[in-house]
Amino acid sequence: MPKLKENQLPKKCRDRNQCFSWHNGKRYYHGVWGTPEAEEKYSRFKTALLENPTLLPMQDNKAGDVLVSELATGFLTHIEPRTDKTDLSHFKRVIGFLAELYGGLPANEFSPKKLKAVRSLMVATGTLCRRMVNSYTGRIIRIFAWGIEEELAKTDVNALREVKDLQKGEPGTRDNKPREPVSEDVVRRTLPFMSPTVAAMVQLQWLTGMRPSEVCRMTVGDIDKTLKPGFWHYTPESHKTEGYIGKKTVPLNKEAQNVIAPYLEGKKPTDAVFSPHTAMQEWKTEWRTNGYKNRRGFVGV
């Protein structure tokens, strides 16, 4: 990507009449293409970056000058070191919907009707269930609340919060079916077709009720063998509902200990209990030895 130069001009956005430029892989809008206001804003943007390339250009703006896309980009930069990858990916998708309709709109002009328009766009994709659409709508409000906190916008967040959640049966929405547990018979019949490492992970999840992410992130140092005689305890470094219930501890009984024990030998406290590299090597060894049969019945060697 070319560096910002003194004589470099902004580009014109194809899908709306806005001019923009790139910095550190992110797009910054400067206003309506060809207007004196956009030229002045781009000049301030360029001057700020030439003086300090690490400066967030939005900080040079006054509340009211910031566009929705700039506000969203600033928020993303703010939360990136403070949140996990899953939450960050959700916010990126939310910002995609927001920018598609109102990226070039001044943040102060964002209103409840515009929020409902973005929500309708999310519903129209057909890829999000009703609960996820409501969650994403709340994330949009959180972006504008942050903008007020940082004095980057004067959006009426209380008015945005008056937009009610979509209710069950709302036209155009859908609700996912409740997830049913896999039967023990299916689990036992599937285990022989898994590599030893993956089979051990499935068995441990079945015995403890842990989430897949908690099993995958388990390190040797997370397991405490001294808390209670005869029991081991696993305390995940983080988990999905930590914001609601705090830290949690998973007891590991004798059967779970027997599953884990072979994967603890010779490892440091920071090492993962279940190594993706080991699992892949086991799968490749099985493939080379016995071949691989795909769904069509073809056996490869």
C-alpha positions as CSV (number, residue, x, y, z in Angstrom):
1,M,0.0,0.0,0.0
2,P,1.5,3.4,-1.0
3,K,2.6,5.7,1.8
4,L,0.8,9.0,2.4
5,K,2.7,11.7,0.5
6,E,2.4,15.4,0.5
7,N,0.9,15.6,-3.0
8,Q,-1.3,12.4,-2.7
9,L,-5.0,13.0,-3.5
10,P,-7.9,11.2,-1.9
11,K,-9.9,8.7,-4.0
12,K,-13.6,8.8,-5.0
13,C,-15.8,6.1,-3.5
14,R,-17.6,4.1,-6.2
15,D,-20.8,3.3,-4.3
16,R,-21.4,6.7,-2.9
17,N,-20.3,10.3,-3.6
18,Q,-17.6,10.4,-1.0
19,C,-13.9,10.9,-1.1
20,F,-11.6,8.7,1.1
21,S,-8.0,7.7,1.7
22,W,-6.3,4.8,3.2
23,H,-4.0,4.7,6.3
24,N,-2.6,1.5,7.9
25,G,-5.1,-0.6,6.0
26,K,-8.1,1.4,7.1
27,R,-10.4,3.6,5.0
28,Y,-11.1,7.2,6.2
29,Y,-13.8,9.3,4.6
30,H,-13.5,13.1,4.2
31,G,-16.9,14.2,3.0
32,V,-18.7,14.8,-0.3
33,W,-16.4,14.5,-3.3
34,G,-15.3,17.9,-4.8
35,T,-16.6,20.1,-2.0
36,P,-14.4,22.7,-0.2
37,E,-15.3,21.1,3.1
38,A,-13.9,17.7,2.0
39,E,-10.7,19.3,0.7
40,E,-10.2,21.1,4.0
41,K,-10.9,18.0,6.0
42,Y,-8.5,15.9,3.9
43,S,-5.9,18.6,4.4
44,R,-6.2,18.4,8.2
45,F,-6.1,14.6,7.9
46,K,-2.9,14.7,5.9
47,T,-1.2,17.3,8.1
48,A,-2.0,15.3,11.2
49,L,-0.5,12.1,9.8
50,L,2.6,13.8,8.4
51,E,3.3,15.3,11.9
52,N,2.6,12.0,13.7
53,P,1.9,8.8,11.7
54,T,0.7,7.0,14.7
55,L,-2.0,9.6,15.6
56,L,-5.6,8.5,15.1
57,P,-6.7,11.1,12.5
58,M,-10.2,11.3,13.9
59,Q,-8.8,12.9,17.1
60,D,-8.1,16.1,15.1
61,N,-11.7,16.5,14.3
62,K,-14.3,18.4,16.2
63,A,-17.5,16.7,17.4
64,G,-19.9,17.0,14.4
65,D,-17.2,16.6,11.7
66,V,-16.8,12.8,12.3
67,L,-18.4,10.5,9.9
68,V,-20.1,7.2,10.9
69,S,-17.3,5.2,9.2
70,E,-14.6,7.2,11.0
71,L,-16.4,6.8,14.3
72,A,-16.7,3.0,13.7
73,T,-13.1,2.7,12.7
74,G,-12.0,4.6,15.8
75,F,-14.1,2.3,18.0
76,L,-12.6,-0.8,16.4
77,T,-9.1,0.5,17.0
78,H,-10.1,1.2,20.6
79,I,-11.5,-2.3,21.4
80,E,-9.0,-4.3,19.4
81,P,-6.5,-4.8,22.2
82,R,-9.3,-5.1,24.8
83,T,-11.5,-7.9,23.4
84,D,-11.1,-11.4,22.0
85,K,-11.1,-12.4,18.3
86,T,-14.6,-13.7,18.3
87,D,-16.1,-10.4,19.7
88,L,-13.9,-8.4,17.4
89,S,-15.1,-10.3,14.3
90,H,-18.7,-9.6,15.3
91,F,-18.0,-5.9,15.6
92,K,-16.3,-5.9,12.2
93,R,-19.4,-7.5,10.6
94,V,-21.6,-4.9,12.4
95,I,-19.5,-2.1,11.1
96,G,-19.8,-3.5,7.6
97,F,-23.6,-3.2,7.7
98,L,-23.3,0.2,9.2
99,A,-20.9,1.6,6.7
100,E,-22.8,0.1,3.8
101,L,-25.7,2.4,4.4
102,Y,-24.4,5.3,6.3
103,G,-20.6,5.3,6.2
104,G,-20.4,8.8,4.7
105,L,-23.1,10.3,7.1
106,P,-22.0,12.6,9.9
107,A,-22.3,10.7,13.1
108,N,-24.5,13.4,14.7
109,E,-27.2,12.7,12.1
110,F,-27.5,9.1,12.9
111,S,-31.1,8.6,14.3
112,P,-33.4,5.7,15.4
113,K,-34.9,5.4,11.9
114,K,-31.5,5.0,10.4
115,L,-30.7,2.4,13.1
116,K,-33.8,0.5,12.1
117,A,-32.8,0.8,8.4
118,V,-29.4,-0.9,9.2
119,R,-31.3,-3.5,11.2
120,S,-33.6,-4.2,8.2
121,L,-30.5,-4.7,6.1
122,M,-29.2,-7.3,8.5
123,V,-32.5,-9.1,8.5
124,A,-32.6,-9.0,4.7
125,T,-29.4,-10.9,4.4
126,G,-31.1,-14.0,5.8
127,T,-27.9,-15.1,7.5
128,L,-28.6,-13.8,11.0
129,C,-31.2,-15.1,13.4
130,R,-33.5,-12.7,15.3
131,R,-31.4,-12.8,18.5
132,M,-28.2,-12.1,16.6
133,V,-29.8,-9.1,14.8
134,N,-30.9,-7.7,18.2
135,S,-27.4,-8.3,19.5
136,Y,-25.8,-6.5,16.5
137,T,-28.2,-3.6,16.9
138,G,-27.0,-3.2,20.5
139,R,-23.4,-3.2,19.3
140,I,-24.2,-0.3,17.0
141,I,-25.6,1.7,20.0
142,R,-22.4,0.8,21.9
143,I,-20.3,2.3,19.1
144,F,-22.1,5.7,19.3
145,A,-22.0,5.6,23.1
146,W,-18.3,5.4,22.9
147,G,-18.2,8.3,20.4
148,I,-20.0,10.5,23.0
149,E,-17.7,9.4,25.7
150,E,-14.7,10.5,23.6
151,E,-16.4,13.7,22.6
152,L,-16.3,12.7,18.9
153,A,-20.0,12.9,18.4
154,K,-23.2,14.2,19.9
155,T,-25.6,11.5,18.8
156,D,-28.7,11.1,20.8
157,V,-27.9,7.6,22.2
158,N,-30.9,7.6,24.5
159,A,-33.1,7.9,21.4
160,L,-31.2,5.0,19.8
161,R,-31.9,2.9,22.9
162,E,-35.6,3.5,22.4
163,V,-35.5,1.2,19.4
164,K,-37.2,-2.0,20.7
165,D,-35.8,-5.5,20.1
166,L,-37.3,-7.6,17.3
167,Q,-39.9,-9.9,18.9
168,K,-40.4,-13.5,18.1
169,G,-42.5,-14.0,14.9
170,E,-41.5,-10.6,13.5
171,P,-42.0,-10.7,9.6
172,G,-38.8,-11.5,7.8
173,T,-37.0,-12.8,10.9
174,R,-36.1,-16.3,11.9
175,D,-35.3,-18.1,15.1
176,N,-32.8,-21.0,15.2
177,K,-34.0,-24.3,16.6
178,P,-32.7,-25.1,20.1
179,R,-29.5,-27.2,20.0
180,E,-30.0,-30.8,21.1
181,P,-27.3,-32.8,22.8
182,V,-25.6,-35.5,20.8
183,S,-26.5,-38.9,22.1
184,E,-23.9,-41.0,24.0
185,D,-24.4,-43.8,21.4
186,V,-23.5,-41.5,18.5
187,V,-20.4,-40.2,20.4
188,R,-19.1,-43.8,21.2
189,R,-19.7,-45.0,17.6
190,T,-17.8,-42.0,16.2
191,L,-14.7,-42.1,18.5
192,P,-13.0,-45.0,16.6
193,F,-12.9,-42.8,13.4
194,M,-11.1,-39.9,15.2
195,S,-7.4,-39.4,15.8
196,P,-6.3,-40.2,19.4
197,T,-5.9,-36.5,20.3
198,V,-9.3,-35.5,18.9
199,A,-11.0,-38.5,20.5
200,A,-9.5,-37.6,23.9
201,M,-10.8,-34.0,23.5
202,V,-14.3,-35.3,22.7
203,Q,-14.3,-37.6,25.6
204,L,-13.1,-34.9,28.0
205,Q,-15.9,-32.5,26.7
206,W,-18.5,-35.3,27.2
207,L,-17.3,-36.0,30.8
208,T,-17.1,-32.4,31.9
209,G,-19.6,-30.4,29.8
210,M,-16.9,-27.9,28.7
211,R,-17.2,-25.8,25.6
212,P,-15.0,-26.8,22.7
213,S,-13.0,-23.6,23.0
214,E,-12.3,-24.3,26.7
215,V,-10.9,-27.8,25.8
216,C,-8.8,-26.4,23.0
217,R,-7.3,-23.6,25.1
218,M,-6.4,-25.8,28.1
219,T,-2.8,-25.5,29.1
220,V,-0.9,-27.7,31.6
221,G,-0.6,-24.8,34.0
222,D,-4.4,-24.3,34.1
223,I,-4.8,-27.7,35.9
224,D,-4.6,-27.6,39.7
225,K,-4.0,-31.1,41.3
226,T,-3.8,-29.8,44.9
227,L,-7.2,-28.1,45.5
228,K,-9.0,-31.3,46.6
229,P,-7.7,-34.8,47.2
230,G,-8.6,-37.2,44.4
231,F,-9.8,-34.3,42.1
232,W,-8.0,-32.1,39.6
233,H,-9.5,-28.7,38.7
234,Y,-9.2,-26.8,35.5
235,T,-9.6,-23.0,35.6
236,P,-9.9,-21.5,32.0
237,E,-7.9,-18.3,31.6
238,S,-11.1,-16.9,30.0
239,H,-14.5,-18.2,28.9
240,K,-17.6,-17.1,27.1
241,T,-19.7,-16.1,30.1
242,E,-16.9,-14.6,32.3
243,G,-18.5,-11.2,32.1
244,Y,-21.6,-12.6,33.9
245,I,-20.3,-15.3,36.3
246,G,-16.6,-14.5,36.7
247,K,-13.9,-17.1,36.7
248,K,-15.1,-20.7,36.7
249,T,-13.5,-24.0,37.8
250,V,-14.1,-27.3,36.1
251,P,-13.7,-30.4,38.3
252,L,-11.9,-33.3,36.7
253,N,-12.8,-36.8,38.1
254,K,-10.8,-39.9,37.8
255,E,-12.1,-40.8,34.4
256,A,-11.3,-37.3,33.1
257,Q,-7.9,-37.5,34.7
258,N,-7.2,-40.8,32.9
259,V,-8.1,-39.1,29.5
260,I,-5.8,-36.1,30.2
261,A,-2.8,-37.7,31.9
262,P,-1.0,-39.0,28.8
263,Y,-1.1,-35.5,27.3
264,L,0.6,-33.8,30.3
265,E,3.8,-35.8,30.4
266,G,7.0,-33.9,29.6
267,K,5.2,-30.6,29.0
268,K,5.8,-27.1,30.5
269,P,3.0,-25.2,32.3
270,T,2.6,-22.9,29.3
271,D,2.2,-25.8,26.8
272,A,-1.2,-26.8,25.4
273,V,-2.6,-30.0,26.7
274,F,-3.9,-31.0,23.3
275,S,-1.6,-30.0,20.5
276,P,-3.1,-29.3,17.0
277,H,0.3,-30.3,15.5
278,T,0.1,-33.7,17.2
279,A,-3.5,-34.2,16.1
280,M,-2.6,-33.4,12.5
281,Q,0.4,-35.8,12.6
282,E,-1.8,-38.6,13.8
283,W,-4.3,-38.0,11.0
284,K,-1.5,-37.9,8.4
285,T,0.0,-41.2,9.8
286,E,-3.4,-42.9,9.6
287,W,-3.9,-41.6,6.0
288,R,-0.4,-43.0,4.9
289,T,-1.0,-46.3,6.6
290,N,-4.6,-47.1,5.8
291,G,-5.6,-44.6,3.1
292,Y,-8.4,-42.1,3.3
293,K,-12.0,-43.0,2.3
294,N,-14.1,-40.0,1.3
295,R,-17.9,-39.8,1.0
296,R,-17.9,-41.1,-2.5
297,G,-16.0,-44.3,-1.5
298,F,-12.7,-43.3,-3.1
299,V,-9.7,-44.5,-1.1
300,G,-6.5,-42.4,-1.4
301,V,-3.1,-43.4,-0.3
